[in-house]
Amino acid sequence: MAIDGVIINGSAMLDQHLLTGESQPVEKEVGDRVFAATVVITGRIEVRVETASTDTTVAKVGHILNNTVDYKTTIQLKGEEWADKAMIPQLGITSLALVTINPMVALAILNTNFSYRVQMTSYLQTINHLNLASQQGILVKDGRSVELLTQIDAILFDKTGTLTKEELVVGRIMVFCHHYQEEELLTYVAAAERKLTHPIAKAIYNKAVTAQLTLPEVTDSDYKMGYGITVNIKGKIIQVGSARFMKIEGITIPTLIAEEIAYSHNQGYSLVIIAIDNQLCGAIEIQQSIRPEMKNLLHSLRQSGIKYLAIVSGDHKQATQFVAQELGMDNYFYEVMPENKANIVEALQQQGHSVCFIGDGINDAIAMKKAQVSISLRGASSIAFDVAQVVLMDGSLSHLDDLFKIANHLDTRLKRGLIISIIPTPIVIVGGFLFHLGITSSVIINNIALFGGVGYAMNTRLQYEKIIK
């Protein structure tokens, strides 16, 4: 049975990725809350149940998704909307011509209604721009979302997996004992954690493999789940783990080193500390790396008219704040549960913003459904992939700016296409009242406009390079 609750005994390292979207595991101890859909990586805990089954947080997410009204289905294509609005004036003018002139002129004016031309050319414009998007690796599942992108002035980003890469990486390797080198410490830590499966251990092991280090054999191993590990390597006692583990093992953390540890935590990094023969000798910084394309991308988005950029993350404050400051975001929200992400979207909408939400996890799905436009990445959770109106198929945000350029280009061409489609109507109306133009002239003028509009819509491909530059 799925449960949410509070830890009453023990401690553990938990993977909360499914719920919060954060790939980095978190340590939980007595008094901390734990949730259904999270996984104990290491450790043992006893939990006092607070909610169960359909009352758990993850169950509420599913309930909200199933019962959210998808208002987007009521939005028409611009061409259809313009055509509908023109019908009543057209019928009024036709009736006036019928009464004041003759039936042939009235028929000519009625025949010049531009609704079918607008619908045809706007449909062709949209299809051609969706094709351009697909050539950039952008899957647009709802063509209306491309039109809505031109109204977007606020973008909310999930952090982990969206702004940052999913995999953890090794940052600084800090040496506190002068008789050891960085590579030597990395070798000891990688050897100690080689058989562990949590993401931090994998990041350290991958760093050692990349550096082509030869890992020594471990003769003895004592693993305290959720805290750290003690091994014997070539007669040396190697202790690897958190600051809490070092205190449990009776290893003193000097003030200067404690300050360095605090600094790393304030930057949003995790630290793996290493002691050799009961002396603290170093630490390895574990980071989430920001996607390299992000800074230039955000600059381009601001130039295209986006006024508000923010991060909405389930991660803790320091990590979220660091990424927000590094990228020059306008705001950031941290430790946000899935249903509260949607509340942030609604708050911005109430302030008059048109919101695009970009995410990749079940924790983002409600917010994505509430936003005017939702975007996800290939490789995202199945729910995020299903909810998203647009999916960036290369798994990165590198073509997000191209998507906005394509949307703005479509908007421009739709407006020009509207003018081409409308031109025959006033010509025939004026000609009918002044020169008594008949149905034949109306058909010729309408067909000229129709072929001109179709030709204009179809030459989008020729402007492909212009759109993405």
C-alpha positions as CSV (number, residue, x, y, z in Angstrom):
1,M,0.0,0.0,0.0
2,A,1.3,3.5,-0.9
3,I,1.8,5.7,2.2
4,D,3.0,9.2,3.2
5,G,4.4,9.5,6.7
6,V,7.0,10.7,9.2
7,I,10.2,8.8,10.2
8,I,10.1,7.7,13.8
9,N,13.2,5.5,13.8
10,G,16.3,5.1,11.7
11,S,17.8,7.0,8.8
12,A,18.1,6.4,5.0
13,M,19.1,7.8,1.7
14,L,16.1,8.2,-0.5
15,D,15.6,8.7,-4.2
16,Q,12.7,11.1,-4.6
17,H,13.2,11.6,-8.4
18,L,9.7,10.4,-9.4
19,L,8.0,12.9,-7.1
20,T,10.2,15.9,-6.9
21,G,12.2,15.5,-10.2
22,E,15.6,15.7,-8.3
23,S,18.1,13.0,-9.3
24,Q,20.3,13.6,-6.3
25,P,19.3,11.4,-3.4
26,V,18.5,13.0,0.0
27,E,19.2,11.9,3.5
28,K,16.2,11.5,5.8
29,E,16.2,10.9,9.5
30,V,13.8,10.9,12.5
31,G,11.2,13.7,12.2
32,D,11.5,14.0,8.4
33,R,8.5,13.4,6.1
34,V,8.6,10.7,3.4
35,F,6.2,10.1,0.6
36,A,4.9,7.3,-1.6
37,A,6.6,6.8,-5.0
38,T,10.0,7.4,-3.4
39,V,12.7,4.7,-3.0
40,V,15.0,3.9,-0.1
41,I,18.5,3.5,-1.7
42,T,20.3,2.7,1.5
43,G,19.4,2.6,5.2
44,R,16.4,1.4,7.2
45,I,13.5,3.5,8.5
46,E,10.4,3.1,10.5
47,V,7.5,5.3,9.4
48,R,4.4,6.5,11.2
49,V,1.7,6.5,8.5
50,E,-0.2,9.8,8.1
51,T,-2.0,9.2,4.8
52,A,-2.4,6.1,2.7
53,S,-3.7,4.9,-0.7
54,T,-5.7,7.5,-2.6
55,D,-4.8,10.2,0.0
56,T,-1.0,10.2,-0.7
57,T,0.6,13.0,-2.5
58,V,1.4,11.0,-5.7
59,A,-2.2,9.7,-5.8
60,K,-3.5,13.3,-5.6
61,V,-1.3,14.2,-8.6
62,G,-3.0,11.5,-10.7
63,H,-6.5,12.6,-9.4
64,I,-5.8,16.3,-10.3
65,L,-4.5,15.3,-13.8
66,N,-7.6,13.2,-14.5
67,N,-9.9,15.9,-13.4
68,T,-8.3,19.0,-14.9
69,V,-10.4,20.7,-17.5
70,D,-8.4,21.1,-20.7
71,Y,-9.7,24.5,-21.8
72,K,-7.3,24.5,-24.7
73,T,-9.7,22.5,-26.8
74,T,-12.0,25.5,-27.1
75,I,-9.4,27.6,-28.8
76,Q,-9.8,28.0,-32.5
77,L,-7.2,28.6,-35.1
78,K,-6.9,32.3,-35.8
79,G,-8.0,31.8,-39.4
80,E,-11.2,30.1,-38.2
81,E,-11.8,32.8,-35.7
82,W,-11.4,35.6,-38.2
83,A,-13.6,33.9,-40.7
84,D,-16.4,33.4,-38.1
85,K,-16.3,37.0,-37.1
86,A,-16.7,38.1,-40.7
87,M,-19.8,36.2,-41.5
88,I,-22.5,38.5,-40.0
89,P,-21.1,41.7,-41.6
90,Q,-20.9,39.8,-44.9
91,L,-24.5,38.7,-44.7
92,G,-25.6,42.2,-43.8
93,I,-23.9,43.7,-46.8
94,T,-25.3,41.0,-49.0
95,S,-28.8,41.7,-47.8
96,L,-28.3,45.5,-48.5
97,A,-27.2,44.7,-52.1
98,L,-30.2,42.5,-52.6
99,V,-32.6,45.2,-51.5
100,T,-30.9,48.2,-53.1
101,I,-29.4,46.9,-56.4
102,N,-30.2,43.4,-57.7
103,P,-29.8,39.7,-56.9
104,M,-26.8,39.1,-59.1
105,V,-24.7,41.8,-57.3
106,A,-25.9,40.3,-54.0
107,L,-24.8,36.9,-55.1
108,A,-21.4,38.2,-56.2
109,I,-20.9,39.8,-52.8
110,L,-22.0,36.7,-51.0
111,N,-19.6,34.6,-53.1
112,T,-16.7,36.8,-52.1
113,N,-16.8,35.8,-48.4
114,F,-13.2,35.1,-47.5
115,S,-13.8,32.5,-44.7
116,Y,-12.8,29.5,-46.9
117,R,-9.7,31.3,-48.2
118,V,-8.6,32.2,-44.7
119,Q,-9.2,28.7,-43.4
120,M,-7.4,27.1,-46.2
121,T,-4.3,29.3,-46.2
122,S,-4.0,29.5,-42.4
123,Y,-4.2,25.7,-42.3
124,L,-1.4,25.4,-44.9
125,Q,0.7,28.0,-43.1
126,T,0.4,26.1,-39.8
127,I,1.2,22.7,-41.4
128,N,4.2,24.1,-43.2
129,H,5.5,25.7,-40.0
130,L,5.0,22.5,-38.0
131,N,7.1,20.8,-40.7
132,L,9.8,23.4,-40.2
133,A,9.7,22.7,-36.5
134,S,10.0,19.0,-37.1
135,Q,13.2,19.6,-39.2
136,Q,14.6,21.2,-36.1
137,G,13.8,18.2,-34.0
138,I,10.7,19.8,-32.4
139,L,7.6,17.6,-32.2
140,V,4.5,19.8,-32.0
141,K,1.5,17.7,-31.0
142,D,-1.0,20.6,-31.0
143,G,-0.7,23.2,-33.7
144,R,-2.6,25.8,-31.7
145,S,0.3,25.8,-29.2
146,V,2.5,27.4,-31.9
147,E,0.1,30.3,-32.2
148,L,-0.2,30.6,-28.4
149,L,3.6,30.9,-28.1
150,T,3.5,34.4,-29.6
151,Q,1.5,35.5,-26.5
152,I,3.9,33.9,-24.0
153,D,5.7,36.5,-21.8
154,A,6.6,34.2,-18.8
155,I,8.5,30.9,-18.8
156,L,8.8,28.6,-15.8
157,F,11.5,25.9,-15.9
158,D,11.8,22.8,-13.9
159,K,15.4,22.5,-12.7
160,T,16.8,19.0,-12.7
161,G,16.7,17.3,-16.1
162,T,15.6,20.5,-17.8
163,L,18.0,23.3,-16.9
164,T,20.6,20.8,-15.5
165,K,21.7,17.5,-16.8
166,E,20.2,14.4,-15.1
167,E,23.5,12.9,-14.2
168,L,25.6,14.1,-11.3
169,V,29.2,15.0,-11.9
170,V,32.3,15.4,-9.8
171,G,33.3,19.1,-9.1
172,R,36.2,20.1,-7.0
173,I,38.4,17.5,-5.3
174,M,39.6,19.2,-2.0
175,V,42.8,17.9,-0.4
176,F,43.3,18.7,3.3
177,C,46.4,16.6,3.9
178,H,49.5,17.8,2.1
179,H,50.9,14.3,1.6
180,Y,48.0,13.2,-0.7
181,Q,47.2,14.2,-4.2
182,E,43.7,14.7,-5.8
183,E,44.1,11.6,-8.0
184,E,45.1,9.4,-5.0
185,L,42.0,10.5,-3.0
186,L,39.7,10.0,-6.0
187,T,41.2,6.5,-6.4
188,Y,40.5,5.6,-2.8
189,V,36.9,6.9,-2.8
190,A,36.1,5.3,-6.2
191,A,37.5,2.0,-4.9
192,A,35.5,2.2,-1.7
193,E,32.2,3.0,-3.5
194,R,32.7,1.0,-6.6
195,K,30.0,-1.6,-5.8
196,L,27.4,0.9,-4.5
197,T,24.6,1.8,-6.8
198,H,23.4,5.3,-5.7
199,P,23.9,8.3,-8.1
200,I,26.7,9.9,-6.0
201,A,28.8,6.7,-6.1
202,K,28.2,6.3,-9.8
203,A,29.4,9.9,-10.4
204,I,32.6,9.3,-8.5
205,Y,33.2,5.9,-10.2
206,N,32.6,7.5,-13.7
207,K,35.1,10.3,-12.9
208,A,37.7,7.7,-12.0
209,V,37.1,5.7,-15.1
210,T,37.3,8.9,-17.2
211,A,40.6,9.8,-15.5
212,Q,41.8,6.2,-16.4
213,L,42.7,5.5,-12.7
214,T,43.5,1.9,-11.6
215,L,41.4,1.1,-8.7
216,P,42.9,-1.1,-5.9
217,E,41.2,-4.1,-4.4
218,V,39.3,-3.6,-1.2
219,T,40.0,-6.3,1.5
220,D,37.5,-5.4,4.2
221,S,34.3,-3.4,4.0
222,D,31.8,-2.1,6.6
223,Y,28.9,-0.2,5.1
224,K,26.6,1.8,7.4
225,M,23.6,2.3,5.2
226,G,22.6,5.9,4.8
227,Y,25.8,7.2,6.3
228,G,29.0,5.9,4.7
229,I,31.5,3.1,4.2
230,T,34.7,2.0,5.8
231,V,37.2,-0.1,3.8
232,N,40.7,-1.5,4.1
233,I,42.9,-0.7,1.1
234,K,46.6,-1.8,1.2
235,G,46.6,-1.6,5.0
236,K,45.0,1.9,5.1
237,I,41.6,2.4,6.8
238,I,39.6,4.5,4.3
239,Q,36.3,6.1,5.6
240,V,34.0,7.7,3.0
241,G,30.7,9.4,3.7
242,S,28.9,12.4,4.9
243,A,29.9,14.9,7.6
244,R,27.4,13.0,9.9
245,F,29.2,9.8,9.2
246,M,32.5,11.3,10.2
247,K,31.0,12.5,13.5
248,I,29.6,9.0,14.2
249,E,33.1,7.6,13.5
250,G,34.6,10.0,16.0
251,I,36.6,11.9,13.3
252,T,37.0,15.6,14.1
253,I,36.2,18.2,11.4
254,P,38.4,21.2,11.9
255,T,36.8,24.6,11.7
256,L,38.5,25.7,8.4
257,I,37.3,22.5,6.8
258,A,33.8,22.9,8.2
259,E,33.7,26.3,6.6
260,E,34.7,24.9,3.2
261,I,32.0,22.2,3.6
262,A,29.4,24.9,4.5
263,Y,30.4,26.9,1.4
264,S,29.9,24.0,-0.9
265,H,26.5,23.3,0.6
266,N,25.5,26.9,0.1
267,Q,26.3,26.5,-3.5
268,G,23.9,23.6,-3.7
269,Y,26.6,20.9,-3.9
270,S,26.8,17.6,-2.0
271,L,30.1,16.6,-0.4
272,V,31.6,13.2,0.0
273,I,34.2,13.4,2.8
274,I,37.2,11.0,3.0
275,A,39.3,10.1,6.0
276,I,42.4,8.0,6.0
277,D,43.5,6.2,9.2
278,N,41.0,8.3,11.2
279,Q,42.3,11.6,9.8
280,L,40.1,13.8,7.6
281,C,42.1,14.2,4.4
282,G,39.7,15.5,1.7
283,A,36.3,15.9,0.2
284,I,34.8,15.5,-3.3
285,E,32.2,17.9,-4.5
286,I,29.2,16.4,-6.3
287,Q,27.4,18.8,-8.6
288,Q,24.6,19.0,-11.1
289,S,25.9,20.6,-14.3
290,I,23.9,23.3,-16.0
291,R,23.2,22.6,-19.6
292,P,25.8,24.5,-21.7
293,E,23.3,26.1,-24.0
294,M,21.2,27.7,-21.3
295,K,22.9,31.2,-20.9
296,N,22.8,32.1,-24.6
297,L,19.3,30.6,-24.9
298,L,17.9,32.7,-22.1
299,H,19.5,35.8,-23.5
300,S,17.8,35.1,-26.9
301,L,14.4,34.5,-25.2
302,R,14.6,37.9,-23.4
303,Q,15.4,39.5,-26.8
304,S,12.3,37.9,-28.3
305,G,10.1,39.5,-25.7
306,I,10.0,37.1,-22.7
307,K,9.7,39.3,-19.6
308,Y,9.8,36.8,-16.8
309,L,12.0,33.7,-16.3
310,A,11.9,31.5,-13.2
311,I,12.8,28.1,-11.8
312,V,10.2,25.9,-10.1
313,S,12.0,23.1,-8.3
314,G,11.5,20.4,-5.7
315,D,15.2,20.8,-4.7
316,H,16.4,22.6,-1.6
317,K,17.0,26.4,-1.5
318,Q,20.8,26.6,-2.0
319,A,20.8,24.4,-5.1
320,T,17.9,26.2,-6.7
321,Q,19.2,29.6,-5.8
322,F,22.7,28.8,-7.2
323,V,21.3,27.8,-10.6
324,A,18.9,30.8,-10.7
325,Q,21.7,33.2,-10.0
326,E,24.1,31.5,-12.4
327,L,21.5,31.9,-15.2
328,G,20.2,35.3,-14.3
329,M,16.7,34.2,-13.6
330,D,14.1,36.7,-12.3
331,N,12.9,34.4,-9.6
332,Y,13.1,30.9,-8.2
333,F,10.9,28.6,-6.1
334,Y,12.3,25.7,-4.1
335,E,11.1,22.6,-2.3
336,V,7.9,22.9,-4.3
337,M,5.5,19.9,-4.3
338,P,3.8,18.9,-7.6
339,E,0.4,20.5,-6.8
340,N,2.0,23.7,-5.7
341,K,3.8,24.1,-9.0
342,A,0.4,24.5,-10.6
343,N,-0.5,27.2,-8.0
344,I,2.6,29.2,-9.2
345,V,1.4,29.0,-12.8
346,E,-2.1,30.2,-11.8
347,A,-0.7,33.0,-9.7
348,L,1.3,34.3,-12.7
349,Q,-1.8,34.0,-14.9
350,Q,-3.8,36.0,-12.4
351,Q,-1.2,38.7,-12.7
352,G,-1.8,38.9,-16.4
353,H,1.0,36.7,-17.6
354,S,0.7,34.1,-20.4
355,V,2.8,31.2,-19.1
356,C,4.8,28.4,-20.7
357,F,6.0,25.6,-18.4
358,I,8.9,23.5,-19.3
359,G,9.4,20.2,-17.4
360,D,10.1,16.5,-17.7
361,G,8.6,14.7,-14.7
362,I,5.4,13.6,-13.1
363,N,6.0,16.3,-10.6
364,D,5.6,18.9,-13.5
365,A,2.6,17.4,-15.1
366,I,-0.1,19.4,-13.3
367,A,1.7,22.7,-13.9
368,M,2.2,21.8,-17.5
369,K,-1.5,21.2,-17.9
370,K,-2.4,24.5,-16.3
371,A,0.0,26.6,-18.4
372,Q,-1.0,28.1,-21.8
373,V,1.8,26.2,-23.5
374,S,3.6,23.1,-22.1
375,I,7.0,21.8,-23.4
376,S,8.9,18.7,-22.5
377,L,12.1,16.9,-23.6
378,R,12.6,13.5,-25.2
379,G,13.4,11.1,-22.4
380,A,11.0,12.7,-20.0
381,S,8.6,10.7,-17.9
382,S,5.7,9.2,-19.9
383,I,3.2,11.5,-18.1
384,A,5.1,14.6,-18.9
385,F,5.6,13.4,-22.5
386,D,1.8,12.8,-22.9
387,V,0.8,16.1,-21.3
388,A,3.2,18.3,-23.2
389,Q,2.0,20.1,-26.3
390,V,5.6,20.4,-27.6
391,V,8.4,17.9,-27.2
392,L,12.1,18.8,-28.0
393,M,13.2,15.5,-29.5
394,D,17.0,16.0,-29.1
395,G,16.6,15.9,-25.3
396,S,17.9,19.4,-24.8
397,L,16.7,23.0,-24.9
398,S,19.0,24.1,-27.7
399,H,16.1,24.5,-30.2
400,L,13.7,26.3,-27.8
401,D,14.6,29.7,-29.3
402,D,14.0,28.2,-32.8
403,L,10.5,27.2,-31.7
404,F,9.7,30.8,-30.7
405,K,11.1,32.1,-33.9
406,I,9.0,29.7,-35.9
407,A,5.9,30.7,-33.9
408,N,6.5,34.5,-34.4
409,H,7.1,33.9,-38.1
410,L,3.9,31.9,-38.4
411,D,2.0,34.8,-36.7
412,T,3.5,37.3,-39.2
413,R,2.6,35.2,-42.2
414,L,-0.9,34.5,-40.9
415,K,-1.6,38.2,-40.7
416,R,-0.2,38.8,-44.2
417,G,-2.2,35.8,-45.5
418,L,-5.3,37.4,-43.9
419,I,-4.8,40.6,-45.9
420,I,-4.4,38.6,-49.1
421,S,-7.6,36.7,-48.4
422,I,-9.6,39.8,-47.5
423,I,-8.5,42.0,-50.4
424,P,-11.1,40.6,-52.9
425,T,-14.0,41.2,-50.5
426,P,-13.9,45.0,-50.5
427,I,-13.0,45.1,-54.2
428,V,-16.2,43.1,-55.1
429,I,-18.3,45.0,-52.6
430,V,-17.2,48.4,-53.9
431,G,-17.4,47.2,-57.5
432,G,-20.9,45.7,-56.9
433,F,-22.3,48.9,-55.5
434,L,-20.6,51.3,-58.0
435,F,-20.3,49.2,-61.2
436,H,-22.7,46.3,-60.6
437,L,-20.1,43.6,-60.9
438,G,-21.6,40.2,-61.3
439,I,-20.9,36.7,-60.2
440,T,-18.3,36.0,-63.0
441,S,-16.1,38.9,-61.9
442,S,-16.5,37.8,-58.3
443,V,-15.3,34.3,-59.1
444,I,-12.3,35.5,-61.1
445,I,-11.2,37.9,-58.4
446,N,-11.7,35.3,-55.6
447,N,-9.8,32.7,-57.5
448,I,-6.9,35.1,-58.1
449,A,-6.8,35.8,-54.3
450,L,-7.1,32.1,-53.4
451,F,-4.2,31.0,-55.6
452,G,-2.1,34.0,-54.4
453,G,-2.8,33.0,-50.8
454,V,-2.0,29.4,-51.4
455,G,1.2,30.3,-53.2
456,Y,2.2,32.6,-50.3
457,A,1.4,29.9,-47.8
458,M,3.4,27.2,-49.6
459,N,6.6,29.2,-50.0
460,T,7.3,29.0,-46.3
461,R,10.0,26.3,-47.0
462,L,11.9,28.8,-49.1
463,Q,12.3,31.1,-46.0
464,Y,13.5,28.3,-43.8
465,E,17.0,29.7,-43.3
466,K,15.5,33.2,-42.6
467,I,13.3,31.8,-39.8
468,I,16.1,30.1,-37.8
469,K,18.8,32.7,-38.1
